[in-house]
Amino acid sequence: MRIKHQAARVACGMAVAIATIFTAHSALAADAWPTKPIKVIVPYTPGGSTDTVSRVIFERVSQSLGQPIIIENKPGANSTLGVGVAARSAPDGYTFVSVLAAYSANMSLYSKLSYKPSDLTPVAEMAELPLFLFASKKVPVKTVAELVDYGKKHPDTLTFGSSGVGSSAHLTGERLAMESKVKMTHVPYNGSAPILPALVSGEVSVAFDPLLVPMPHVKSGKINVLAVASAKRWPGEPNIPTMEESGFPGFVMSSWTGLLAPAGTPQPVIDRMAKEIAAATRSADVARKLTELGFIPVGSTPDEFRKLIERDTTRYGQIVKAGKITLD
């Protein structure tokens, strides 16, 4: 009996020793990381919102980590091409991928993807991108209530533009149509650049879009802005009401940009990168640049980002199902 107890104590001691060695090794790996350049895949074209935010943030993170961070653009298939490449990359802490909220929407938009959610690990939400509801001057409205009233009095006349099928702007417009019970025909464009000319010309009635490009045309009187689909009013434009204040309780549909890593990437590396992103977004110059671009700096924890992805996967999934939207 004594021999059995001694054997058990030896086995237990060995397990503790192994665990201690593993923990020490992980800590040592995190302390040593990074020892070479890091690659961040951006699954969109250069110059877009995800690309711009990534370059602003990772320029600062690169300085802090003391290693180059290379932005590699891999656009295609509503970001699923680049995300798939990241999902199949080695989980060694040297490959990451920046994504938009479309990452959550794609789970429902495609019946089959080249990756599973479990193939990737959330690192951090980097920034929030509020969507504003802009209206063409050809539609005689200045509030969301007036838009709904106009749509009901003039059925089958309203249209809304977006940066593409399945984009946050598209699904936000679909939600407005569903909740207002006003039919609005979706007009998808190849990216966000064509939306502004379409609004100015009256080619589309309304569109949800970030603030940066359209706002100067609101100031010049070429288009109107009706509301912002965020929880709070935009600090730089406090006179623009939220969608909630405009009669749509719970209507918060801001987009976001965040960082993922291949599943299996060491947790200490994930945590270190999340802390570096948080520090970058809190720095005065990076925060100023992001705000000027229409973003709200965030820098969340991995767990907070995981919960955001799960919430939006459910929310977008409901809209996709109700609207029978697909990208297959």
KACORLIN-V83553 format. One record per pair of residues at least 4 apart in sequence whose ideal C-beta (glycine too) atoms are under 7 Angstrom apart, sorted by the first residue. I is the first residue (numbers start at 1). J is the second residue. D is the distance in whole Angstrom. If there is no record, write none. Layout:
# KACORLIN-V83553
I J D
I J D
This chain:
# KACORLIN-V83553
1 5 7
2 6 6
3 7 6
4 8 6
5 9 6
6 10 6
7 11 6
8 12 6
9 13 6
10 14 6
11 15 6
12 16 6
13 17 6
14 18 6
15 19 6
16 20 6
17 21 6
18 22 6
19 23 6
20 24 6
21 25 6
22 26 6
23 27 6
24 28 6
25 29 6
26 30 6
26 266 6
26 268 5
27 31 6
27 268 6
28 32 6
29 33 6
29 266 6
29 268 7
30 266 7
30 268 3
30 269 6
30 272 6
33 93 5
33 269 5
33 272 7
34 38 6
34 65 6
34 67 5
34 93 7
34 94 7
36 67 7
36 94 7
37 67 6
37 68 4
37 70 6
38 67 6
38 69 5
38 94 5
39 70 5
39 72 6
39 94 6
39 95 5
40 54 6
40 58 6
40 69 6
40 71 6
40 96 5
40 97 7
40 98 6
41 72 5
41 74 5
41 82 5
41 85 6
41 86 5
41 95 7
41 97 4
42 50 6
42 51 5
42 54 5
42 71 6
42 72 7
42 73 5
42 82 7
42 98 5
43 74 6
43 75 6
43 79 4
43 81 6
43 82 3
43 83 5
43 97 7
43 99 7
44 48 5
44 50 5
44 51 6
44 73 7
44 75 5
44 79 6
45 73 6
45 75 5
46 51 5
46 73 5
47 51 6
47 52 7
48 52 7
49 53 6
49 129 6
49 210 7
49 257 7
50 54 6
50 98 5
50 100 5
50 257 5
51 55 6
51 71 7
51 73 6
52 56 6
52 293 6
53 57 6
53 126 6
53 127 5
53 257 5
53 290 7
53 295 6
54 58 6
54 71 6
54 98 4
55 59 6
55 71 6
56 286 6
56 289 5
56 290 6
57 61 6
57 126 6
57 277 6
57 280 5
57 281 7
57 286 6
58 62 6
58 69 4
58 71 7
60 64 7
60 280 4
60 283 6
60 286 5
61 65 6
61 69 6
61 276 5
61 277 6
61 280 5
62 67 7
62 68 6
62 69 4
64 276 5
64 279 7
65 276 6
74 81 6
74 82 4
74 85 6
75 82 7
76 81 4
77 81 5
78 102 6
78 106 6
78 164 7
78 166 6
78 327 6
79 83 6
79 99 6
79 100 7
79 102 6
79 103 7
79 106 7
80 84 6
80 106 6
80 110 7
80 113 6
80 114 7
81 85 7
82 86 7
82 97 6
83 87 6
83 97 6
83 99 6
83 103 7
83 115 6
84 88 7
84 114 4
84 115 5
85 89 7
86 95 6
86 97 4
86 120 7
86 260 7
86 262 6
87 115 4
87 119 4
87 120 5
87 262 6
89 95 4
89 262 5
90 95 7
90 262 7
91 262 4
91 263 6
91 264 4
91 265 4
93 265 6
93 266 6
93 269 4
95 262 6
96 123 7
96 259 5
96 260 7
96 261 5
97 260 5
98 257 6
98 259 6
99 103 4
99 257 7
99 258 6
99 260 6
100 168 7
100 255 6
100 257 5
101 105 7
101 168 5
101 255 4
101 256 5
101 312 6
102 106 6
102 166 6
102 167 6
102 168 6
104 309 6
104 312 4
104 313 4
104 316 5
105 109 6
105 166 6
105 171 6
105 316 4
105 320 7
106 110 6
106 113 7
106 166 7
107 117 7
107 313 5
107 317 7
108 316 6
108 317 4
108 320 4
108 321 7
109 166 4
109 320 6
109 325 6
109 326 6
109 327 4
110 327 6
110 328 6
111 328 5
115 119 4
115 120 7
118 263 6
119 263 5
120 260 4
120 261 7
120 262 7
120 263 6
121 260 6
121 261 5
121 263 5
121 265 6
121 270 6
122 260 6
122 302 5
122 305 4
122 306 4
122 309 6
123 259 4
123 260 6
123 261 5
123 270 6
123 273 5
123 274 5
123 302 6
123 305 7
124 258 6
124 259 5
124 274 4
124 277 5
124 278 7
124 299 6
124 300 5
124 302 7
124 305 5
125 256 6
125 258 4
125 298 5
125 300 4
125 304 7
125 305 5
125 308 6
126 257 5
126 258 6
126 259 6
126 277 6
126 281 7
126 298 6
126 299 7
127 256 7
127 257 5
127 281 7
127 290 5
127 295 4
127 296 6
127 297 6
127 298 5
128 254 5
128 256 5
128 295 7
128 296 4
128 298 6
129 210 6
129 254 6
129 255 4
129 256 6
129 257 7
129 294 7
129 295 6
130 211 7
130 228 5
130 229 7
130 230 4
130 234 6
130 254 5
130 296 7
131 168 7
131 169 6
131 172 6
131 208 4
131 209 7
131 210 7
131 229 5
131 253 6
131 254 6
131 255 6
132 208 7
132 209 6
132 211 6
132 225 6
132 228 5
132 240 7
133 144 7
133 206 6
133 208 6
133 226 5
133 227 5
133 229 7
134 199 6
134 206 6
134 207 5
134 209 6
134 214 5
134 223 5
134 224 7
134 225 5
135 139 5
135 141 6
135 147 7
135 205 7
135 206 5
135 223 7
135 224 5
135 226 6
136 199 5
136 202 5
136 204 7
136 205 6
136 223 6
137 222 7
137 223 6
137 224 7
138 202 3
139 150 6
139 205 5
141 146 4
141 147 5
141 150 5
142 146 6
142 224 6
142 226 7
143 226 6
143 246 7
144 148 6
144 226 5
144 227 5
144 243 7
144 246 4
144 247 6
145 149 6
145 246 7
145 247 6
146 150 6
147 151 6
147 206 7
147 226 6
148 152 6
148 180 5
148 182 6
149 153 6
150 154 6
151 158 5
151 180 7
151 182 3
151 184 7
152 182 6
155 183 6
156 183 6
158 182 7
158 184 4
158 205 5
159 184 6
159 185 5
159 187 5
159 204 5
159 205 5
160 173 4
160 184 5
160 186 6
160 187 7
160 204 6
160 205 6
160 206 5
160 207 6
161 187 5
161 189 6
161 195 5
161 198 5
161 204 4
161 207 4
162 167 5
162 169 4
162 170 4
162 173 6
162 186 7
162 188 6
162 189 7
162 207 7
163 167 5
163 169 5
163 189 6
163 191 5
163 192 4
163 195 7
164 170 7
164 188 5
164 189 7
164 190 7
165 170 6
165 188 5
165 325 7
165 327 6
166 170 6
166 325 7
166 327 5
168 172 6
168 253 7
168 255 4
169 173 6
169 207 7
169 208 5
169 209 6
170 174 6
170 186 6
170 188 7
171 175 6
171 316 6
171 319 5
172 176 7
172 208 4
172 229 6
172 253 4
173 177 6
173 184 7
173 186 7
173 208 6
174 178 6
174 319 5
174 323 5
175 179 6
175 253 6
175 319 5
176 180 6
177 182 6
177 183 7
177 184 4
178 322 6
179 248 6
187 204 5
189 194 4
189 195 6
190 194 7
192 209 6
194 198 6
195 199 6
195 207 5
195 209 6
196 200 6
196 213 6
196 214 6
196 217 7
197 201 6
198 203 4
198 204 5
199 204 6
199 207 6
199 223 5
200 217 6
200 222 5
200 223 6
208 229 6
209 214 6
210 294 5
211 215 5
211 234 7
211 294 4
212 293 6
212 294 4
214 218 6
214 223 6
215 219 7
216 220 6
217 222 4
217 223 5
218 223 6
218 224 7
218 225 5
225 240 6
227 240 7
227 241 5
227 242 6
227 243 5
227 246 5
228 233 7
228 234 6
228 240 5
228 242 6
229 243 5
229 251 6
229 252 6
229 253 4
229 254 6
230 242 6
230 252 6
230 254 5
231 252 5
232 242 7
233 238 5
233 240 6
233 241 7
233 242 6
234 240 6
241 245 4
241 246 5
242 246 7
243 248 5
243 251 4
244 248 6
244 249 6
244 250 7
244 251 6
256 308 7
258 305 5
259 277 7
261 265 4
261 270 6
265 269 6
265 270 6
267 271 6
268 272 6
269 273 6
270 274 6
270 302 6
271 275 6
271 302 7
272 276 6
273 277 6
274 278 6
274 301 6
274 302 5
275 279 6
276 280 6
277 281 6
277 299 5
278 282 6
278 299 3
279 283 7
280 286 5
281 286 6
281 287 6
281 297 4
281 298 6
281 299 4
282 287 7
282 299 6
283 287 6
284 288 6
285 289 6
286 290 6
286 297 7
287 291 6
287 297 5
288 292 6
289 293 7
290 295 4
290 297 5
291 295 7
300 304 4
300 305 5
302 306 6
303 307 7
304 308 7
305 309 6
306 310 6
307 311 6
308 312 6
309 313 6
310 314 7
311 315 6
312 316 6
313 317 6
314 318 7
316 320 6
317 321 6
318 322 6
319 323 6
320 325 5
